[in-house]
Amino acid sequence: MKCLIAIPARMGATRFPGKPLVDLLGRPMVQWVYEAAVQSGVADRVVIATPDQEIVDAAAAFGGEAVLTRHDHLTGTDRLAEVAEEIPAEVIINVQ
């Protein structure tokens, strides 16, 4: 069975703009989430789903994988649906 963990992340959140890249103990927040998802061992692949190039660049800098999505999604789940169209998987886990 192919399992994908997808982490929706965007810079434009209304409650905490820029949250994915806020520094927590020397690493961006999204890196902590990505690494925990990888270490869980439940997925064949882990990706960050984002409309923001700066998050894609940050993921590349720490060795993570990010998929650039459209800006017009209303929810993180919508963002994951776009990723699901591109990456075949039997199970998709939404980690927010």
mmCIF file as gemmi writes it, N, C-alpha and C atoms, coordinates in Angstrom:
data_model
loop_
_atom_site.group_PDB
_atom_site.id
_atom_site.type_symbol
_atom_site.label_atom_id
_atom_site.label_alt_id
_atom_site.label_comp_id
_atom_site.label_asym_id
_atom_site.label_entity_id
_atom_site.label_seq_id
_atom_site.pdbx_PDB_ins_code
_atom_site.Cartn_x
_atom_site.Cartn_y
_atom_site.Cartn_z
_atom_site.occupancy
_atom_site.B_iso_or_equiv
_atom_site.pdbx_formal_charge
_atom_site.auth_seq_id
_atom_site.auth_asym_id
_atom_site.pdbx_PDB_model_num
ATOM 1 N N . MET Axp A 1 ? 0.843 -1.175 0 1 0 ? 1 A 1
ATOM 2 C CA . MET Axp A 1 ? 0 0 0 1 0 ? 1 A 1
ATOM 3 C C . MET Axp A 1 ? 0.892 1.244 0 1 0 ? 1 A 1
ATOM 4 N N . LYS Axp A 2 ? 0.588 2.192 -0.845 1 0 ? 2 A 1
ATOM 5 C CA . LYS Axp A 2 ? 1.332 3.451 -0.89 1 0 ? 2 A 1
ATOM 6 C C . LYS Axp A 2 ? 0.644 4.463 0.021 1 0 ? 2 A 1
ATOM 7 N N . CYS Axp A 3 ? 1.41 5.006 0.949 1 0 ? 3 A 1
ATOM 8 C CA . CYS Axp A 3 ? 0.895 5.98 1.899 1 0 ? 3 A 1
ATOM 9 C C . CYS Axp A 3 ? 1.663 7.291 1.746 1 0 ? 3 A 1
ATOM 10 N N . LEU Axp A 4 ? 0.926 8.383 1.687 1 0 ? 4 A 1
ATOM 11 C CA . LEU Axp A 4 ? 1.495 9.721 1.549 1 0 ? 4 A 1
ATOM 12 C C . LEU Axp A 4 ? 1.081 10.561 2.743 1 0 ? 4 A 1
ATOM 13 N N . ILE Axp A 5 ? 2.037 11.213 3.37 1 0 ? 5 A 1
ATOM 14 C CA . ILE Axp A 5 ? 1.723 12.247 4.358 1 0 ? 5 A 1
ATOM 15 C C . ILE Axp A 5 ? 1.909 13.576 3.664 1 0 ? 5 A 1
ATOM 16 N N . ALA Axp A 6 ? 0.874 14.413 3.719 1 0 ? 6 A 1
ATOM 17 C CA . ALA Axp A 6 ? 0.94 15.749 3.136 1 0 ? 6 A 1
ATOM 18 C C . ALA Axp A 6 ? 0.705 16.78 4.233 1 0 ? 6 A 1
ATOM 19 N N . ILE Axp A 7 ? 1.555 17.789 4.247 1 0 ? 7 A 1
ATOM 20 C CA . ILE Axp A 7 ? 1.51 18.844 5.254 1 0 ? 7 A 1
ATOM 21 C C . ILE Axp A 7 ? 1.148 20.149 4.548 1 0 ? 7 A 1
ATOM 22 N N . PRO Axp A 8 ? -0.099 20.613 4.682 1 0 ? 8 A 1
ATOM 23 C CA . PRO Axp A 8 ? -0.44 21.882 4.046 1 0 ? 8 A 1
ATOM 24 C C . PRO Axp A 8 ? 0.181 23.041 4.845 1 0 ? 8 A 1
ATOM 25 N N . ALA Axp A 9 ? 0.785 23.972 4.14 1 0 ? 9 A 1
ATOM 26 C CA . ALA Axp A 9 ? 1.427 25.108 4.815 1 0 ? 9 A 1
ATOM 27 C C . ALA Axp A 9 ? 1.372 26.317 3.894 1 0 ? 9 A 1
ATOM 28 N N . ARG Axp A 10 ? 1.022 27.471 4.471 1 0 ? 10 A 1
ATOM 29 C CA . ARG Axp A 10 ? 1.008 28.7 3.678 1 0 ? 10 A 1
ATOM 30 C C . ARG Axp A 10 ? 1.417 29.88 4.545 1 0 ? 10 A 1
ATOM 31 N N . MET Axp A 11 ? 2.024 30.85 3.913 1 0 ? 11 A 1
ATOM 32 C CA . MET Axp A 11 ? 2.519 32.023 4.626 1 0 ? 11 A 1
ATOM 33 C C . MET Axp A 11 ? 1.409 32.999 4.996 1 0 ? 11 A 1
ATOM 34 N N . GLY Axp A 12 ? 0.291 32.967 4.275 1 0 ? 12 A 1
ATOM 35 C CA . GLY Axp A 12 ? -0.753 33.982 4.44 1 0 ? 12 A 1
ATOM 36 C C . GLY Axp A 12 ? -1.843 33.665 5.427 1 0 ? 12 A 1
ATOM 37 N N . ALA Axp A 13 ? -1.599 32.844 6.419 1 0 ? 13 A 1
ATOM 38 C CA . ALA Axp A 13 ? -2.63 32.539 7.409 1 0 ? 13 A 1
ATOM 39 C C . ALA Axp A 13 ? -3.065 33.82 8.122 1 0 ? 13 A 1
ATOM 40 N N . THR Axp A 14 ? -4.351 33.945 8.368 1 0 ? 14 A 1
ATOM 41 C CA . THR Axp A 14 ? -4.853 35.178 8.987 1 0 ? 14 A 1
ATOM 42 C C . THR Axp A 14 ? -4.526 35.265 10.479 1 0 ? 14 A 1
ATOM 43 N N . ARG Axp A 15 ? -4.518 34.149 11.183 1 0 ? 15 A 1
ATOM 44 C CA . ARG Axp A 15 ? -4.244 34.194 12.623 1 0 ? 15 A 1
ATOM 45 C C . ARG Axp A 15 ? -2.764 34.328 12.951 1 0 ? 15 A 1
ATOM 46 N N . PHE Axp A 16 ? -1.885 33.79 12.072 1 0 ? 16 A 1
ATOM 47 C CA . PHE Axp A 16 ? -0.447 33.82 12.353 1 0 ? 16 A 1
ATOM 48 C C . PHE Axp A 16 ? 0.297 33.823 11.021 1 0 ? 16 A 1
ATOM 49 N N . PRO Axp A 17 ? 0.312 34.981 10.352 1 0 ? 17 A 1
ATOM 50 C CA . PRO Axp A 17 ? 1.025 35.046 9.065 1 0 ? 17 A 1
ATOM 51 C C . PRO Axp A 17 ? 2.496 34.654 9.219 1 0 ? 17 A 1
ATOM 52 N N . GLY Axp A 18 ? 2.971 33.849 8.283 1 0 ? 18 A 1
ATOM 53 C CA . GLY Axp A 18 ? 4.371 33.431 8.297 1 0 ? 18 A 1
ATOM 54 C C . GLY Axp A 18 ? 4.685 32.271 9.214 1 0 ? 18 A 1
ATOM 55 N N . LYS Axp A 19 ? 3.678 31.674 9.843 1 0 ? 19 A 1
ATOM 56 C CA . LYS Axp A 19 ? 3.897 30.606 10.83 1 0 ? 19 A 1
ATOM 57 C C . LYS Axp A 19 ? 4.784 29.466 10.337 1 0 ? 19 A 1
ATOM 58 N N . PRO Axp A 20 ? 4.643 28.98 9.106 1 0 ? 20 A 1
ATOM 59 C CA . PRO Axp A 20 ? 5.469 27.83 8.707 1 0 ? 20 A 1
ATOM 60 C C . PRO Axp A 20 ? 6.976 28.072 8.802 1 0 ? 20 A 1
ATOM 61 N N . LEU Axp A 21 ? 7.391 29.315 8.655 1 0 ? 21 A 1
ATOM 62 C CA . LEU Axp A 21 ? 8.828 29.598 8.663 1 0 ? 21 A 1
ATOM 63 C C . LEU Axp A 21 ? 9.314 30.276 9.943 1 0 ? 21 A 1
ATOM 64 N N . VAL Axp A 22 ? 8.446 30.373 10.946 1 0 ? 22 A 1
ATOM 65 C CA . VAL Axp A 22 ? 8.882 30.966 12.211 1 0 ? 22 A 1
ATOM 66 C C . VAL Axp A 22 ? 9.979 30.077 12.805 1 0 ? 22 A 1
ATOM 67 N N . ASP Axp A 23 ? 10.997 30.696 13.366 1 0 ? 23 A 1
ATOM 68 C CA . ASP Axp A 23 ? 12.126 29.965 13.923 1 0 ? 23 A 1
ATOM 69 C C . ASP Axp A 23 ? 11.768 29.4 15.296 1 0 ? 23 A 1
ATOM 70 N N . LEU Axp A 24 ? 11.935 28.084 15.427 1 0 ? 24 A 1
ATOM 71 C CA . LEU Axp A 24 ? 11.757 27.407 16.71 1 0 ? 24 A 1
ATOM 72 C C . LEU Axp A 24 ? 13.039 26.635 17.01 1 0 ? 24 A 1
ATOM 73 N N . LEU Axp A 25 ? 13.797 27.132 17.953 1 0 ? 25 A 1
ATOM 74 C CA . LEU Axp A 25 ? 15.052 26.481 18.343 1 0 ? 25 A 1
ATOM 75 C C . LEU Axp A 25 ? 15.981 26.247 17.152 1 0 ? 25 A 1
ATOM 76 N N . GLY Axp A 26 ? 16.045 27.24 16.272 1 0 ? 26 A 1
ATOM 77 C CA . GLY Axp A 26 ? 16.991 27.188 15.166 1 0 ? 26 A 1
ATOM 78 C C . GLY Axp A 26 ? 16.499 26.529 13.892 1 0 ? 26 A 1
ATOM 79 N N . ARG Axp A 27 ? 15.24 26.107 13.876 1 0 ? 27 A 1
ATOM 80 C CA . ARG Axp A 27 ? 14.67 25.49 12.669 1 0 ? 27 A 1
ATOM 81 C C . ARG Axp A 27 ? 13.299 26.09 12.39 1 0 ? 27 A 1
ATOM 82 N N . PRO Axp A 28 ? 12.925 26.156 11.108 1 0 ? 28 A 1
ATOM 83 C CA . PRO Axp A 28 ? 11.565 26.623 10.818 1 0 ? 28 A 1
ATOM 84 C C . PRO Axp A 28 ? 10.535 25.603 11.329 1 0 ? 28 A 1
ATOM 85 N N . MET Axp A 29 ? 9.395 26.093 11.771 1 0 ? 29 A 1
ATOM 86 C CA . MET Axp A 29 ? 8.352 25.237 12.318 1 0 ? 29 A 1
ATOM 87 C C . MET Axp A 29 ? 8.007 24.09 11.376 1 0 ? 29 A 1
ATOM 88 N N . VAL Axp A 30 ? 7.898 24.38 10.078 1 0 ? 30 A 1
ATOM 89 C CA . VAL Axp A 30 ? 7.519 23.347 9.123 1 0 ? 30 A 1
ATOM 90 C C . VAL Axp A 30 ? 8.568 22.226 9.052 1 0 ? 30 A 1
ATOM 91 N N . GLN Axp A 31 ? 9.807 22.52 9.35 1 0 ? 31 A 1
ATOM 92 C CA . GLN Axp A 31 ? 10.834 21.485 9.371 1 0 ? 31 A 1
ATOM 93 C C . GLN Axp A 31 ? 10.581 20.498 10.506 1 0 ? 31 A 1
ATOM 94 N N . TRP Axp A 32 ? 10.203 21.009 11.682 1 0 ? 32 A 1
ATOM 95 C CA . TRP Axp A 32 ? 9.886 20.128 12.804 1 0 ? 32 A 1
ATOM 96 C C . TRP Axp A 32 ? 8.753 19.174 12.438 1 0 ? 32 A 1
ATOM 97 N N . VAL Axp A 33 ? 7.718 19.703 11.805 1 0 ? 33 A 1
ATOM 98 C CA . VAL Axp A 33 ? 6.562 18.889 11.418 1 0 ? 33 A 1
ATOM 99 C C . VAL Axp A 33 ? 6.97 17.854 10.372 1 0 ? 33 A 1
ATOM 100 N N . TYR Axp A 34 ? 7.707 18.303 9.357 1 0 ? 34 A 1
ATOM 101 C CA . TYR Axp A 34 ? 8.156 17.411 8.285 1 0 ? 34 A 1
ATOM 102 C C . TYR Axp A 34 ? 8.997 16.268 8.863 1 0 ? 34 A 1
ATOM 103 N N . GLU Axp A 35 ? 9.967 16.595 9.69 1 0 ? 35 A 1
ATOM 104 C CA . GLU Axp A 35 ? 10.853 15.569 10.243 1 0 ? 35 A 1
ATOM 105 C C . GLU Axp A 35 ? 10.1 14.589 11.139 1 0 ? 35 A 1
ATOM 106 N N . ALA Axp A 36 ? 9.127 15.077 11.9 1 0 ? 36 A 1
ATOM 107 C CA . ALA Axp A 36 ? 8.319 14.178 12.736 1 0 ? 36 A 1
ATOM 108 C C . ALA Axp A 36 ? 7.491 13.239 11.864 1 0 ? 36 A 1
ATOM 109 N N . ALA Axp A 37 ? 6.972 13.754 10.758 1 0 ? 37 A 1
ATOM 110 C CA . ALA Axp A 37 ? 6.189 12.92 9.844 1 0 ? 37 A 1
ATOM 111 C C . ALA Axp A 37 ? 7.067 11.832 9.231 1 0 ? 37 A 1
ATOM 112 N N . VAL Axp A 38 ? 8.273 12.196 8.821 1 0 ? 38 A 1
ATOM 113 C CA . VAL Axp A 38 ? 9.198 11.21 8.256 1 0 ? 38 A 1
ATOM 114 C C . VAL Axp A 38 ? 9.553 10.163 9.313 1 0 ? 38 A 1
ATOM 115 N N . GLN Axp A 39 ? 9.862 10.615 10.51 1 0 ? 39 A 1
ATOM 116 C CA . GLN Axp A 39 ? 10.276 9.7 11.588 1 0 ? 39 A 1
ATOM 117 C C . GLN Axp A 39 ? 9.149 8.783 12.053 1 0 ? 39 A 1
ATOM 118 N N . SER Axp A 40 ? 7.899 9.141 11.756 1 0 ? 40 A 1
ATOM 119 C CA . SER Axp A 40 ? 6.787 8.282 12.157 1 0 ? 40 A 1
ATOM 120 C C . SER Axp A 40 ? 6.86 6.927 11.48 1 0 ? 40 A 1
ATOM 121 N N . GLY Axp A 41 ? 7.458 6.895 10.284 1 0 ? 41 A 1
ATOM 122 C CA . GLY Axp A 41 ? 7.627 5.634 9.578 1 0 ? 41 A 1
ATOM 123 C C . GLY Axp A 41 ? 6.367 5.081 8.938 1 0 ? 41 A 1
ATOM 124 N N . VAL Axp A 42 ? 5.276 5.822 8.95 1 0 ? 42 A 1
ATOM 125 C CA . VAL Axp A 42 ? 4.027 5.29 8.405 1 0 ? 42 A 1
ATOM 126 C C . VAL Axp A 42 ? 3.834 5.572 6.915 1 0 ? 42 A 1
ATOM 127 N N . ALA Axp A 43 ? 4.62 6.471 6.364 1 0 ? 43 A 1
ATOM 128 C CA . ALA Axp A 43 ? 4.398 6.875 4.975 1 0 ? 43 A 1
ATOM 129 C C . ALA Axp A 43 ? 5.557 6.487 4.07 1 0 ? 43 A 1
ATOM 130 N N . ASP Axp A 44 ? 5.208 6.237 2.826 1 0 ? 44 A 1
ATOM 131 C CA . ASP Axp A 44 ? 6.221 6.002 1.801 1 0 ? 44 A 1
ATOM 132 C C . ASP Axp A 44 ? 6.84 7.318 1.347 1 0 ? 44 A 1
ATOM 133 N N . ARG Axp A 45 ? 6.083 8.399 1.517 1 0 ? 45 A 1
ATOM 134 C CA . ARG Axp A 45 ? 6.536 9.712 1.049 1 0 ? 45 A 1
ATOM 135 C C . ARG Axp A 45 ? 5.882 10.79 1.905 1 0 ? 45 A 1
ATOM 136 N N . VAL Axp A 46 ? 6.636 11.851 2.189 1 0 ? 46 A 1
ATOM 137 C CA . VAL Axp A 46 ? 6.133 13.002 2.936 1 0 ? 46 A 1
ATOM 138 C C . VAL Axp A 46 ? 6.385 14.245 2.097 1 0 ? 46 A 1
ATOM 139 N N . VAL Axp A 47 ? 5.358 15.071 1.93 1 0 ? 47 A 1
ATOM 140 C CA . VAL Axp A 47 ? 5.511 16.312 1.181 1 0 ? 47 A 1
ATOM 141 C C . VAL Axp A 47 ? 4.839 17.455 1.926 1 0 ? 47 A 1
ATOM 142 N N . ILE Axp A 48 ? 5.346 18.645 1.699 1 0 ? 48 A 1
ATOM 143 C CA . ILE Axp A 48 ? 4.706 19.87 2.161 1 0 ? 48 A 1
ATOM 144 C C . ILE Axp A 48 ? 3.951 20.43 0.967 1 0 ? 48 A 1
ATOM 145 N N . ALA Axp A 49 ? 2.665 20.709 1.136 1 0 ? 49 A 1
ATOM 146 C CA . ALA Axp A 49 ? 1.834 21.263 0.07 1 0 ? 49 A 1
ATOM 147 C C . ALA Axp A 49 ? 1.665 22.755 0.328 1 0 ? 49 A 1
ATOM 148 N N . THR Axp A 50 ? 2.196 23.588 -0.565 1 0 ? 50 A 1
ATOM 149 C CA . THR Axp A 50 ? 2.22 25.023 -0.313 1 0 ? 50 A 1
ATOM 150 C C . THR Axp A 50 ? 2.076 25.843 -1.586 1 0 ? 50 A 1
ATOM 151 N N . PRO Axp A 51 ? 1.446 27.013 -1.475 1 0 ? 51 A 1
ATOM 152 C CA . PRO Axp A 51 ? 1.408 27.916 -2.62 1 0 ? 51 A 1
ATOM 153 C C . PRO Axp A 51 ? 2.585 28.89 -2.636 1 0 ? 51 A 1
ATOM 154 N N . ASP Axp A 52 ? 3.465 28.779 -1.655 1 0 ? 52 A 1
ATOM 155 C CA . ASP Axp A 52 ? 4.509 29.783 -1.449 1 0 ? 52 A 1
ATOM 156 C C . ASP Axp A 52 ? 5.897 29.267 -1.8 1 0 ? 52 A 1
ATOM 157 N N . GLN Axp A 53 ? 6.541 29.944 -2.735 1 0 ? 53 A 1
ATOM 158 C CA . GLN Axp A 53 ? 7.883 29.543 -3.157 1 0 ? 53 A 1
ATOM 159 C C . GLN Axp A 53 ? 8.875 29.591 -1.999 1 0 ? 53 A 1
ATOM 160 N N . GLU Axp A 54 ? 8.699 30.515 -1.067 1 0 ? 54 A 1
ATOM 161 C CA . GLU Axp A 54 ? 9.65 30.598 0.046 1 0 ? 54 A 1
ATOM 162 C C . GLU Axp A 54 ? 9.585 29.353 0.942 1 0 ? 54 A 1
ATOM 163 N N . ILE Axp A 55 ? 8.437 28.714 1.031 1 0 ? 55 A 1
ATOM 164 C CA . ILE Axp A 55 ? 8.34 27.457 1.78 1 0 ? 55 A 1
ATOM 165 C C . ILE Axp A 55 ? 8.988 26.335 0.981 1 0 ? 55 A 1
ATOM 166 N N . VAL Axp A 56 ? 8.791 26.32 -0.325 1 0 ? 56 A 1
ATOM 167 C CA . VAL Axp A 56 ? 9.458 25.332 -1.183 1 0 ? 56 A 1
ATOM 168 C C . VAL Axp A 56 ? 10.972 25.457 -1.019 1 0 ? 56 A 1
ATOM 169 N N . ASP Axp A 57 ? 11.476 26.686 -1.038 1 0 ? 57 A 1
ATOM 170 C CA . ASP Axp A 57 ? 12.912 26.924 -0.891 1 0 ? 57 A 1
ATOM 171 C C . ASP Axp A 57 ? 13.423 26.488 0.484 1 0 ? 57 A 1
ATOM 172 N N . ALA Axp A 58 ? 12.642 26.77 1.531 1 0 ? 58 A 1
ATOM 173 C CA . ALA Axp A 58 ? 13.04 26.372 2.884 1 0 ? 58 A 1
ATOM 174 C C . ALA Axp A 58 ? 13.089 24.851 2.99 1 0 ? 58 A 1
ATOM 175 N N . ALA Axp A 59 ? 12.106 24.173 2.404 1 0 ? 59 A 1
ATOM 176 C CA . ALA Axp A 59 ? 12.093 22.707 2.434 1 0 ? 59 A 1
ATOM 177 C C . ALA Axp A 59 ? 13.325 22.149 1.728 1 0 ? 59 A 1
ATOM 178 N N . ALA Axp A 60 ? 13.658 22.712 0.58 1 0 ? 60 A 1
ATOM 179 C CA . ALA Axp A 60 ? 14.846 22.259 -0.151 1 0 ? 60 A 1
ATOM 180 C C . ALA Axp A 60 ? 16.101 22.464 0.695 1 0 ? 60 A 1
ATOM 181 N N . ALA Axp A 61 ? 16.147 23.563 1.442 1 0 ? 61 A 1
ATOM 182 C CA . ALA Axp A 61 ? 17.328 23.864 2.255 1 0 ? 61 A 1
ATOM 183 C C . ALA Axp A 61 ? 17.536 22.85 3.379 1 0 ? 61 A 1
ATOM 184 N N . PHE Axp A 62 ? 16.45 22.283 3.918 1 0 ? 62 A 1
ATOM 185 C CA . PHE Axp A 62 ? 16.63 21.289 4.979 1 0 ? 62 A 1
ATOM 186 C C . PHE Axp A 62 ? 16.485 19.85 4.47 1 0 ? 62 A 1
ATOM 187 N N . GLY Axp A 63 ? 16.394 19.683 3.158 1 0 ? 63 A 1
ATOM 188 C CA . GLY Axp A 63 ? 16.334 18.349 2.581 1 0 ? 63 A 1
ATOM 189 C C . GLY Axp A 63 ? 14.94 17.765 2.502 1 0 ? 63 A 1
ATOM 190 N N . GLY Axp A 64 ? 13.924 18.61 2.674 1 0 ? 64 A 1
ATOM 191 C CA . GLY Axp A 64 ? 12.54 18.153 2.584 1 0 ? 64 A 1
ATOM 192 C C . GLY Axp A 64 ? 12.002 18.266 1.175 1 0 ? 64 A 1
ATOM 193 N N . GLU Axp A 65 ? 10.804 17.748 0.978 1 0 ? 65 A 1
ATOM 194 C CA . GLU Axp A 65 ? 10.148 17.825 -0.323 1 0 ? 65 A 1
ATOM 195 C C . GLU Axp A 65 ? 8.891 18.672 -0.195 1 0 ? 65 A 1
ATOM 196 N N . ALA Axp A 66 ? 8.731 19.613 -1.106 1 0 ? 66 A 1
ATOM 197 C CA . ALA Axp A 66 ? 7.533 20.449 -1.132 1 0 ? 66 A 1
ATOM 198 C C . ALA Axp A 66 ? 6.957 20.451 -2.534 1 0 ? 66 A 1
ATOM 199 N N . VAL Axp A 67 ? 5.629 20.554 -2.599 1 0 ? 67 A 1
ATOM 200 C CA . VAL Axp A 67 ? 4.908 20.614 -3.86 1 0 ? 67 A 1
ATOM 201 C C . VAL Axp A 67 ? 4.209 21.966 -3.918 1 0 ? 67 A 1
ATOM 202 N N . LEU Axp A 68 ? 4.449 22.696 -5.001 1 0 ? 68 A 1
ATOM 203 C CA . LEU Axp A 68 ? 3.833 24.006 -5.176 1 0 ? 68 A 1
ATOM 204 C C . LEU Axp A 68 ? 2.394 23.821 -5.642 1 0 ? 68 A 1
ATOM 205 N N . THR Axp A 69 ? 1.462 24.428 -4.91 1 0 ? 69 A 1
ATOM 206 C CA . THR Axp A 69 ? 0.039 24.335 -5.228 1 0 ? 69 A 1
ATOM 207 C C . THR Axp A 69 ? -0.514 25.704 -5.607 1 0 ? 69 A 1
ATOM 208 N N . ARG Axp A 70 ? -1.755 25.69 -6.067 1 0 ? 70 A 1
ATOM 209 C CA . ARG Axp A 70 ? -2.418 26.95 -6.42 1 0 ? 70 A 1
ATOM 210 C C . ARG Axp A 70 ? -2.672 27.798 -5.17 1 0 ? 70 A 1
ATOM 211 N N . HIS Axp A 71 ? -2.847 29.09 -5.372 1 0 ? 71 A 1
ATOM 212 C CA . HIS Axp A 71 ? -3.109 30.023 -4.261 1 0 ? 71 A 1
ATOM 213 C C . HIS Axp A 71 ? -4.58 30.082 -3.865 1 0 ? 71 A 1
ATOM 214 N N . ASP Axp A 72 ? -5.475 29.573 -4.699 1 0 ? 72 A 1
ATOM 215 C CA . ASP Axp A 72 ? -6.903 29.821 -4.482 1 0 ? 72 A 1
ATOM 216 C C . ASP Axp A 72 ? -7.615 28.784 -3.612 1 0 ? 72 A 1
ATOM 217 N N . HIS Axp A 73 ? -6.904 27.895 -2.971 1 0 ? 73 A 1
ATOM 218 C CA . HIS Axp A 73 ? -7.558 26.907 -2.106 1 0 ? 73 A 1
ATOM 219 C C . HIS Axp A 73 ? -8.073 27.568 -0.835 1 0 ? 73 A 1
ATOM 220 N N . LEU Axp A 74 ? -9.266 27.158 -0.406 1 0 ? 74 A 1
ATOM 221 C CA . LEU Axp A 74 ? -9.853 27.717 0.811 1 0 ? 74 A 1
ATOM 222 C C . LEU Axp A 74 ? -9.365 27.021 2.077 1 0 ? 74 A 1
ATOM 223 N N . THR Axp A 75 ? -8.972 25.743 1.943 1 0 ? 75 A 1
ATOM 224 C CA . THR Axp A 75 ? -8.547 24.984 3.118 1 0 ? 75 A 1
ATOM 225 C C . THR Axp A 75 ? -7.308 24.146 2.8 1 0 ? 75 A 1
ATOM 226 N N . GLY Axp A 76 ? -6.679 23.679 3.865 1 0 ? 76 A 1
ATOM 227 C CA . GLY Axp A 76 ? -5.549 22.771 3.689 1 0 ? 76 A 1
ATOM 228 C C . GLY Axp A 76 ? -5.968 21.47 3.03 1 0 ? 76 A 1
ATOM 229 N N . THR Axp A 77 ? -7.176 21.024 3.314 1 0 ? 77 A 1
ATOM 230 C CA . THR Axp A 77 ? -7.684 19.801 2.699 1 0 ? 77 A 1
ATOM 231 C C . THR Axp A 77 ? -7.83 19.977 1.194 1 0 ? 77 A 1
ATOM 232 N N . ASP Axp A 78 ? -8.259 21.154 0.751 1 0 ? 78 A 1
ATOM 233 C CA . ASP Axp A 78 ? -8.33 21.438 -0.686 1 0 ? 78 A 1
ATOM 234 C C . ASP Axp A 78 ? -6.932 21.37 -1.309 1 0 ? 78 A 1
ATOM 235 N N . ARG Axp A 79 ? -5.957 21.872 -0.596 1 0 ? 79 A 1
ATOM 236 C CA . ARG Axp A 79 ? -4.579 21.847 -1.072 1 0 ? 79 A 1
ATOM 237 C C . ARG Axp A 79 ? -4.097 20.392 -1.226 1 0 ? 79 A 1
ATOM 238 N N . LEU Axp A 80 ? -4.47 19.551 -0.265 1 0 ? 80 A 1
ATOM 239 C CA . LEU Axp A 80 ? -4.106 18.145 -0.344 1 0 ? 80 A 1
ATOM 240 C C . LEU Axp A 80 ? -4.796 17.442 -1.501 1 0 ? 80 A 1
ATOM 241 N N . ALA Axp A 81 ? -6.016 17.827 -1.797 1 0 ? 81 A 1
ATOM 242 C CA . ALA Axp A 81 ? -6.725 17.226 -2.929 1 0 ? 81 A 1
ATOM 243 C C . ALA Axp A 81 ? -5.968 17.499 -4.231 1 0 ? 81 A 1
ATOM 244 N N . GLU Axp A 82 ? -5.396 18.694 -4.355 1 0 ? 82 A 1
ATOM 245 C CA . GLU Axp A 82 ? -4.591 18.998 -5.544 1 0 ? 82 A 1
ATOM 246 C C . GLU Axp A 82 ? -3.357 18.102 -5.594 1 0 ? 82 A 1
ATOM 247 N N . VAL Axp A 83 ? -2.701 17.927 -4.464 1 0 ? 83 A 1
ATOM 248 C CA . VAL Axp A 83 ? -1.515 17.074 -4.403 1 0 ? 83 A 1
ATOM 249 C C . VAL Axp A 83 ? -1.886 15.625 -4.74 1 0 ? 83 A 1
ATOM 250 N N . ALA Axp A 84 ? -3.049 15.18 -4.276 1 0 ? 84 A 1
ATOM 251 C CA . ALA Axp A 84 ? -3.499 13.809 -4.532 1 0 ? 84 A 1
ATOM 252 C C . ALA Axp A 84 ? -3.696 13.538 -6.021 1 0 ? 84 A 1
ATOM 253 N N . GLU Axp A 85 ? -3.985 14.578 -6.777 1 0 ? 85 A 1
ATOM 254 C CA . GLU Axp A 85 ? -4.121 14.419 -8.228 1 0 ? 85 A 1
ATOM 255 C C . GLU Axp A 85 ? -2.766 14.187 -8.895 1 0 ? 85 A 1
ATOM 256 N N . GLU Axp A 86 ? -1.699 14.644 -8.265 1 0 ? 86 A 1
ATOM 257 C CA . GLU Axp A 86 ? -0.353 14.548 -8.843 1 0 ? 86 A 1
ATOM 258 C C . GLU Axp A 86 ? 0.456 13.364 -8.323 1 0 ? 86 A 1
ATOM 259 N N . ILE Axp A 87 ? 0.206 12.975 -7.078 1 0 ? 87 A 1
ATOM 260 C CA . ILE Axp A 87 ? 0.998 11.924 -6.451 1 0 ? 87 A 1
ATOM 261 C C . ILE Axp A 87 ? 0.094 10.737 -6.137 1 0 ? 87 A 1
ATOM 262 N N . PRO Axp A 88 ? 0.299 9.618 -6.806 1 0 ? 88 A 1
ATOM 263 C CA . PRO Axp A 88 ? -0.556 8.462 -6.554 1 0 ? 88 A 1
ATOM 264 C C . PRO Axp A 88 ? -0.286 7.868 -5.162 1 0 ? 88 A 1
ATOM 265 N N . ALA Axp A 89 ? -1.367 7.611 -4.432 1 0 ? 89 A 1
ATOM 266 C CA . ALA Axp A 89 ? -1.275 6.988 -3.121 1 0 ? 89 A 1
ATOM 267 C C . ALA Axp A 89 ? -2.623 6.358 -2.798 1 0 ? 89 A 1
ATOM 268 N N . GLU Axp A 90 ? -2.586 5.28 -2.05 1 0 ? 90 A 1
ATOM 269 C CA . GLU Axp A 90 ? -3.823 4.635 -1.621 1 0 ? 90 A 1
ATOM 270 C C . GLU Axp A 90 ? -4.365 5.303 -0.362 1 0 ? 90 A 1
ATOM 271 N N . VAL Axp A 91 ? -3.452 5.821 0.455 1 0 ? 91 A 1
ATOM 272 C CA . VAL Axp A 91 ? -3.816 6.493 1.699 1 0 ? 91 A 1
ATOM 273 C C . VAL Axp A 91 ? -3.085 7.823 1.742 1 0 ? 91 A 1
ATOM 274 N N . ILE Axp A 92 ? -3.823 8.891 2.071 1 0 ? 92 A 1
ATOM 275 C CA . ILE Axp A 92 ? -3.206 10.206 2.25 1 0 ? 92 A 1
ATOM 276 C C . ILE Axp A 92 ? -3.53 10.695 3.645 1 0 ? 92 A 1
ATOM 277 N N . ILE Axp A 93 ? -2.503 11.01 4.381 1 0 ? 93 A 1
ATOM 278 C CA . ILE Axp A 93 ? -2.655 11.51 5.753 1 0 ? 93 A 1
ATOM 279 C C . ILE Axp A 93 ? -2.397 13.009 5.745 1 0 ? 93 A 1
ATOM 280 N N . ASN Axp A 94 ? -3.351 13.75 6.261 1 0 ? 94 A 1
ATOM 281 C CA . ASN Axp A 94 ? -3.288 15.204 6.313 1 0 ? 94 A 1
ATOM 282 C C . ASN Axp A 94 ? -2.74 15.594 7.694 1 0 ? 94 A 1
ATOM 283 N N . VAL Axp A 95 ? -1.532 16.13 7.733 1 0 ? 95 A 1
ATOM 284 C CA . VAL Axp A 95 ? -0.925 16.549 9.003 1 0 ? 95 A 1
ATOM 285 C C . VAL Axp A 95 ? -0.926 18.065 9.051 1 0 ? 95 A 1
ATOM 286 N N . GLN Axp A 96 ? -1.707 18.616 9.971 1 0 ? 96 A 1
ATOM 287 C CA . GLN Axp A 96 ? -1.791 20.076 10.093 1 0 ? 96 A 1
ATOM 288 C C . GLN Axp A 96 ? -1.297 20.513 11.447 1 0 ? 96 A 1
